[in-house]
Amino acid sequence: MLPKQENYQLARQMAVEGLAHSDLRERAARGGGRYTSGPGGEAWVELKYLGHEILLSFPGGTIEPGKGQGPIPLREEILILHYLAKAAGTPAAGQWISFAEVSGGTFYYPVFLKRCQSPLVKFFGGDPEALKSASEGAGGEPLGFGDVGVKVPAFPFVPLALVLWKGDEEFPADGNVLFDASVSEYLPVEDIVILAETVVWKLIKNRR
């Protein structure tokens, strides 16, 4: 069995090769990005990711972070490439669903609870208002769900809603990560878990 890092590198290489042989202009349009090309066969796709413009270059598949953004971790690069490869081009459905309602989500639900929902509640449940300021760096905006809710545009057609309910003497604080009903048209279920986990932990690190 390959070590995790080598698995990630292989997954990234396969994603880059698949995109390099696809119609990148179409992929960019379906993912809500902008396509440009050069005279030597090189091509670029500009895409918004968590509130920042990033630049993908092909055929090499390098990904340059946006201004004020740190280096993009390998696992997130794979997410970005998978989004571009699968993007269906349909607009957001405007209907929020839980992870359990995502196609295939039932099987991964225990993982989702452990990696996404539980950390959200653990770090923000005692101070839900902190979620608002923590989401600003990822393009978050207030959402009228729960006691505190924010909408984070992970990708142009993949928003996430992070929602918190304050605790009281009877009930502990609770929270959840919701997805637009069209999310499966842009990412496979395994990547949906990884995306939610990525967003939650980015906001935890941004917590003030």
Contacts in CASP RR format, 6 or more apart in sequence:
PFRMAT RR
TARGET T0000
AUTHOR 0000-0000-0000
METHOD contacts of the structure
MODEL  1
MLPKQENYQLARQMAVEGLAHSDLRERAARGGGRYTSGPGGEAWVELKYL
GHEILLSFPGGTIEPGKGQGPIPLREEILILHYLAKAAGTPAAGQWISFA
EVSGGTFYYPVFLKRCQSPLVKFFGGDPEALKSASEGAGGEPLGFGDVGV
KVPAFPFVPLALVLWKGDEEFPADGNVLFDASVSEYLPVEDIVILAETVV
WKLIKNRR
2 10 0 8 1.000
5 74 0 8 1.000
8 74 0 8 1.000
8 75 0 8 1.000
8 78 0 8 1.000
9 74 0 8 1.000
11 78 0 8 1.000
12 74 0 8 1.000
12 77 0 8 1.000
12 78 0 8 1.000
12 81 0 8 1.000
15 78 0 8 1.000
15 81 0 8 1.000
15 82 0 8 1.000
15 85 0 8 1.000
16 58 0 8 1.000
16 59 0 8 1.000
16 60 0 8 1.000
16 61 0 8 1.000
16 81 0 8 1.000
18 85 0 8 1.000
19 27 0 8 1.000
19 58 0 8 1.000
19 61 0 8 1.000
19 81 0 8 1.000
19 84 0 8 1.000
19 85 0 8 1.000
20 58 0 8 1.000
20 59 0 8 1.000
20 60 0 8 1.000
20 61 0 8 1.000
22 85 0 8 1.000
24 35 0 8 1.000
24 37 0 8 1.000
24 43 0 8 1.000
24 45 0 8 1.000
24 58 0 8 1.000
25 35 0 8 1.000
25 37 0 8 1.000
27 45 0 8 1.000
27 84 0 8 1.000
27 85 0 8 1.000
27 87 0 8 1.000
28 34 0 8 1.000
28 35 0 8 1.000
28 45 0 8 1.000
28 47 0 8 1.000
28 84 0 8 1.000
29 35 0 8 1.000
29 89 0 8 1.000
30 87 0 8 1.000
30 88 0 8 1.000
30 89 0 8 1.000
31 47 0 8 1.000
31 83 0 8 1.000
31 84 0 8 1.000
31 87 0 8 1.000
31 89 0 8 1.000
31 155 0 8 1.000
31 156 0 8 1.000
31 157 0 8 1.000
31 186 0 8 1.000
32 47 0 8 1.000
32 48 0 8 1.000
32 87 0 8 1.000
32 89 0 8 1.000
32 156 0 8 1.000
32 157 0 8 1.000
33 45 0 8 1.000
33 46 0 8 1.000
33 47 0 8 1.000
33 48 0 8 1.000
33 156 0 8 1.000
34 45 0 8 1.000
34 46 0 8 1.000
34 47 0 8 1.000
35 43 0 8 1.000
35 44 0 8 1.000
35 45 0 8 1.000
36 43 0 8 1.000
36 44 0 8 1.000
36 46 0 8 1.000
37 43 0 8 1.000
37 44 0 8 1.000
41 59 0 8 1.000
42 57 0 8 1.000
42 58 0 8 1.000
42 59 0 8 1.000
43 57 0 8 1.000
43 58 0 8 1.000
43 59 0 8 1.000
44 55 0 8 1.000
44 56 0 8 1.000
44 57 0 8 1.000
44 58 0 8 1.000
45 55 0 8 1.000
45 56 0 8 1.000
45 58 0 8 1.000
45 84 0 8 1.000
46 53 0 8 1.000
46 54 0 8 1.000
46 55 0 8 1.000
46 56 0 8 1.000
47 53 0 8 1.000
47 54 0 8 1.000
47 55 0 8 1.000
47 56 0 8 1.000
47 80 0 8 1.000
47 84 0 8 1.000
47 155 0 8 1.000
47 156 0 8 1.000
48 54 0 8 1.000
48 153 0 8 1.000
48 155 0 8 1.000
48 156 0 8 1.000
49 72 0 8 1.000
49 76 0 8 1.000
49 80 0 8 1.000
49 154 0 8 1.000
49 155 0 8 1.000
50 137 0 8 1.000
50 138 0 8 1.000
50 139 0 8 1.000
50 152 0 8 1.000
50 153 0 8 1.000
50 154 0 8 1.000
50 199 0 8 1.000
50 202 0 8 1.000
51 137 0 8 1.000
51 138 0 8 1.000
51 139 0 8 1.000
51 140 0 8 1.000
51 153 0 8 1.000
52 65 0 8 1.000
52 66 0 8 1.000
52 67 0 8 1.000
52 68 0 8 1.000
52 69 0 8 1.000
53 66 0 8 1.000
53 67 0 8 1.000
54 63 0 8 1.000
54 64 0 8 1.000
54 65 0 8 1.000
54 66 0 8 1.000
54 69 0 8 1.000
54 72 0 8 1.000
54 80 0 8 1.000
55 63 0 8 1.000
55 64 0 8 1.000
55 66 0 8 1.000
56 62 0 8 1.000
56 63 0 8 1.000
56 64 0 8 1.000
56 80 0 8 1.000
56 81 0 8 1.000
56 84 0 8 1.000
57 63 0 8 1.000
57 64 0 8 1.000
61 81 0 8 1.000
63 72 0 8 1.000
63 77 0 8 1.000
63 80 0 8 1.000
63 81 0 8 1.000
65 71 0 8 1.000
65 72 0 8 1.000
72 80 0 8 1.000
75 194 0 8 1.000
75 198 0 8 1.000
76 198 0 8 1.000
78 191 0 8 1.000
79 187 0 8 1.000
79 191 0 8 1.000
79 194 0 8 1.000
79 195 0 8 1.000
79 198 0 8 1.000
80 155 0 8 1.000
82 187 0 8 1.000
82 188 0 8 1.000
82 191 0 8 1.000
83 155 0 8 1.000
83 158 0 8 1.000
83 186 0 8 1.000
83 187 0 8 1.000
83 191 0 8 1.000
86 185 0 8 1.000
86 186 0 8 1.000
86 187 0 8 1.000
86 188 0 8 1.000
87 157 0 8 1.000
87 185 0 8 1.000
87 186 0 8 1.000
88 182 0 8 1.000
88 185 0 8 1.000
88 186 0 8 1.000
89 157 0 8 1.000
89 185 0 8 1.000
90 157 0 8 1.000
90 182 0 8 1.000
90 185 0 8 1.000
91 157 0 8 1.000
91 182 0 8 1.000
92 157 0 8 1.000
92 159 0 8 1.000
92 180 0 8 1.000
92 182 0 8 1.000
93 180 0 8 1.000
93 181 0 8 1.000
93 182 0 8 1.000
94 180 0 8 1.000
94 181 0 8 1.000
94 182 0 8 1.000
95 180 0 8 1.000
95 181 0 8 1.000
96 145 0 8 1.000
96 161 0 8 1.000
96 178 0 8 1.000
96 179 0 8 1.000
96 180 0 8 1.000
96 181 0 8 1.000
97 178 0 8 1.000
97 179 0 8 1.000
97 180 0 8 1.000
97 181 0 8 1.000
97 183 0 8 1.000
98 176 0 8 1.000
98 178 0 8 1.000
98 179 0 8 1.000
99 105 0 8 1.000
99 108 0 8 1.000
99 109 0 8 1.000
99 112 0 8 1.000
99 116 0 8 1.000
99 117 0 8 1.000
99 177 0 8 1.000
99 179 0 8 1.000
99 192 0 8 1.000
99 193 0 8 1.000
99 196 0 8 1.000
100 106 0 8 1.000
100 109 0 8 1.000
101 181 0 8 1.000
102 179 0 8 1.000
102 183 0 8 1.000
102 184 0 8 1.000
102 189 0 8 1.000
102 192 0 8 1.000
103 184 0 8 1.000
103 189 0 8 1.000
104 189 0 8 1.000
105 112 0 8 1.000
105 189 0 8 1.000
105 192 0 8 1.000
107 189 0 8 1.000
108 189 0 8 1.000
108 190 0 8 1.000
108 193 0 8 1.000
111 193 0 8 1.000
112 177 0 8 1.000
112 193 0 8 1.000
112 196 0 8 1.000
115 193 0 8 1.000
115 196 0 8 1.000
115 197 0 8 1.000
115 200 0 8 1.000
116 177 0 8 1.000
116 193 0 8 1.000
116 196 0 8 1.000
116 197 0 8 1.000
116 200 0 8 1.000
117 175 0 8 1.000
117 176 0 8 1.000
117 177 0 8 1.000
119 197 0 8 1.000
119 200 0 8 1.000
119 201 0 8 1.000
119 204 0 8 1.000
120 162 0 8 1.000
120 164 0 8 1.000
120 175 0 8 1.000
120 176 0 8 1.000
120 177 0 8 1.000
120 200 0 8 1.000
121 164 0 8 1.000
121 173 0 8 1.000
121 174 0 8 1.000
121 175 0 8 1.000
123 204 0 8 1.000
123 207 0 8 1.000
124 130 0 8 1.000
124 131 0 8 1.000
124 134 0 8 1.000
124 164 0 8 1.000
124 203 0 8 1.000
124 204 0 8 1.000
124 207 0 8 1.000
125 164 0 8 1.000
125 166 0 8 1.000
125 167 0 8 1.000
125 173 0 8 1.000
125 175 0 8 1.000
126 166 0 8 1.000
126 167 0 8 1.000
126 173 0 8 1.000
128 147 0 8 1.000
128 148 0 8 1.000
128 149 0 8 1.000
128 164 0 8 1.000
128 165 0 8 1.000
128 166 0 8 1.000
128 173 0 8 1.000
129 148 0 8 1.000
130 207 0 8 1.000
130 208 0 8 1.000
131 148 0 8 1.000
131 149 0 8 1.000
131 150 0 8 1.000
131 162 0 8 1.000
131 164 0 8 1.000
131 203 0 8 1.000
132 142 0 8 1.000
132 148 0 8 1.000
132 149 0 8 1.000
132 150 0 8 1.000
133 206 0 8 1.000
133 208 0 8 1.000
134 203 0 8 1.000
134 204 0 8 1.000
134 206 0 8 1.000
134 207 0 8 1.000
134 208 0 8 1.000
135 141 0 8 1.000
135 150 0 8 1.000
135 152 0 8 1.000
135 162 0 8 1.000
135 203 0 8 1.000
135 206 0 8 1.000
136 206 0 8 1.000
137 206 0 8 1.000
138 152 0 8 1.000
138 199 0 8 1.000
138 202 0 8 1.000
138 203 0 8 1.000
138 206 0 8 1.000
139 152 0 8 1.000
139 153 0 8 1.000
140 150 0 8 1.000
140 151 0 8 1.000
140 152 0 8 1.000
140 153 0 8 1.000
141 150 0 8 1.000
141 151 0 8 1.000
142 149 0 8 1.000
142 150 0 8 1.000
142 151 0 8 1.000
143 149 0 8 1.000
143 150 0 8 1.000
143 151 0 8 1.000
143 161 0 8 1.000
143 163 0 8 1.000
145 161 0 8 1.000
145 163 0 8 1.000
145 178 0 8 1.000
146 163 0 8 1.000
146 164 0 8 1.000
146 165 0 8 1.000
147 164 0 8 1.000
147 165 0 8 1.000
147 166 0 8 1.000
148 163 0 8 1.000
148 164 0 8 1.000
148 166 0 8 1.000
149 161 0 8 1.000
149 162 0 8 1.000
149 163 0 8 1.000
149 164 0 8 1.000
150 161 0 8 1.000
150 162 0 8 1.000
151 159 0 8 1.000
151 160 0 8 1.000
151 161 0 8 1.000
152 159 0 8 1.000
152 160 0 8 1.000
152 161 0 8 1.000
152 162 0 8 1.000
152 199 0 8 1.000
152 203 0 8 1.000
153 159 0 8 1.000
154 160 0 8 1.000
154 195 0 8 1.000
154 199 0 8 1.000
155 186 0 8 1.000
157 180 0 8 1.000
157 182 0 8 1.000
157 186 0 8 1.000
158 179 0 8 1.000
158 180 0 8 1.000
158 183 0 8 1.000
158 186 0 8 1.000
158 187 0 8 1.000
158 195 0 8 1.000
159 180 0 8 1.000
160 177 0 8 1.000
160 178 0 8 1.000
160 179 0 8 1.000
160 195 0 8 1.000
160 196 0 8 1.000
160 199 0 8 1.000
161 177 0 8 1.000
161 178 0 8 1.000
161 179 0 8 1.000
162 175 0 8 1.000
162 176 0 8 1.000
162 177 0 8 1.000
162 178 0 8 1.000
162 199 0 8 1.000
162 200 0 8 1.000
162 203 0 8 1.000
163 175 0 8 1.000
163 176 0 8 1.000
163 177 0 8 1.000
163 178 0 8 1.000
164 173 0 8 1.000
164 174 0 8 1.000
164 175 0 8 1.000
165 173 0 8 1.000
165 174 0 8 1.000
165 175 0 8 1.000
166 173 0 8 1.000
167 173 0 8 1.000
167 174 0 8 1.000
177 196 0 8 1.000
177 199 0 8 1.000
177 200 0 8 1.000
179 192 0 8 1.000
179 196 0 8 1.000
183 192 0 8 1.000
184 192 0 8 1.000
187 195 0 8 1.000
END
